[in-house]
Structure formats: structure tokens, C-alpha cells
């Protein structure tokens, strides 16, 4: 019974979408492209990408710090991040990878 409303919605959306036609589609596409090229959107995308990369790096360090030494050497050799981390050494003095005092 739940499929019937979904199928009806698809049919109605298809009919309304085809009535809008190619011209409206091209107009929406051009507007979206123009919006994505604005300096504000470009800056926000760049900042988001940098923040995501930083967060991913911190998460990778945390995970590697907890399980990296428990993994078999065959796994460490196949994962570039772990391999690089193992060859560089994890000793950073009195601080950990996050810059916090070591345990």
C-alpha cells in the first residue's frame, strides 16, 4: 500500500517535469552554474573543503594512534597513510598528533 502514493508521486512529477520542457531545464541549469561561479560560493566551497580535510586528517591520526600499532605489518605496508606514519615515527616529544600533552 505504501508503494501506490510513491508511484503516483513519480507519475505526477514526471508529467509536470515534461511539461516544463527543455527551455526551463536549461534556464535552471544556467542559473545554478552562474550561482556556483560567484566569489562567495567559491570561497565557501574552498573553506569547507579545507575544514573537511583538516577534520579527516585529525580523525585519521586518532584512529591510527589507537589501532595502528595493533595492525599486522602486512596491513600497514598496504595503507599509504599508515606506512608513511610508521616510517616517519610517531614520537612527537611531549605532545600527541593533536598538539595535546602526551599521556
CORSULDA-V618704 format. One record per residue. PSI is psi in degrees with one decimal (* if undefined). D_LAST is the distance of its C-alpha to the last C-alpha in Angstrom with 2 decimals. Layout:
# CORSULDA-V618704
psi d_last
PSI D_LAST
PSI D_LAST
This chain:
# CORSULDA-V618704
psi d_last
-27.2 58.29
-19.9 55.14
-30.3 56.09
-49.6 59.32
-35.9 57.86
-46.6 55.41
-40.0 58.28
-41.3 60.45
-41.6 57.75
-44.3 57.47
-44.6 61.25
-42.9 61.58
-39.3 58.80
-46.6 60.45
-47.2 63.86
-36.5 62.64
-40.1 60.58
-27.6 63.53
-31.6 65.75
-33.9 63.51
175.5 64.23
-35.4 62.96
-45.4 63.69
-39.1 61.32
-47.2 58.62
-37.0 59.01
-45.2 58.94
-39.5 55.64
-42.7 54.18
-41.7 55.26
-44.4 53.84
-41.7 50.44
-44.2 50.48
-40.5 51.50
-40.5 48.79
-18.1 46.10
-2.4 47.32
147.8 47.02
-36.8 44.61
-42.8 42.77
-40.8 42.11
-43.4 41.16
-43.9 38.66
-40.2 37.16
-41.5 36.90
-44.6 35.24
-40.1 32.67
-41.3 31.99
-42.1 31.59
-42.3 29.08
-40.8 27.04
-40.9 27.15
-41.0 26.12
-44.6 23.10
-39.6 22.07
-39.5 22.75
-43.0 20.67
-41.1 17.59
-41.1 18.36
-41.0 18.91
-43.1 15.59
-45.3 13.85
-44.9 16.22
-35.4 16.07
-34.0 12.31
-40.0 12.83
-9.5 16.21
-41.8 16.90
-10.7 16.17
-6.5 18.16
148.5 21.16
150.8 24.16
-28.8 24.86
-35.8 28.08
-44.7 26.28
-38.2 23.90
-26.0 27.05
-17.7 28.87
111.1 26.40
-41.5 26.51
-45.6 23.22
-38.6 21.32
-46.3 23.57
-39.6 23.00
-39.6 19.22
-39.0 19.43
-30.6 21.92
-20.6 20.14
145.0 16.93
-0.6 13.54
121.2 12.16
30.0 12.09
-132.5 11.12
3.7 8.52
155.2 8.52
-170.5 8.41
-21.1 11.93
-5.1 12.39
6.2 11.90
155.0 9.12
138.4 6.66
164.6 3.79
* 0.00
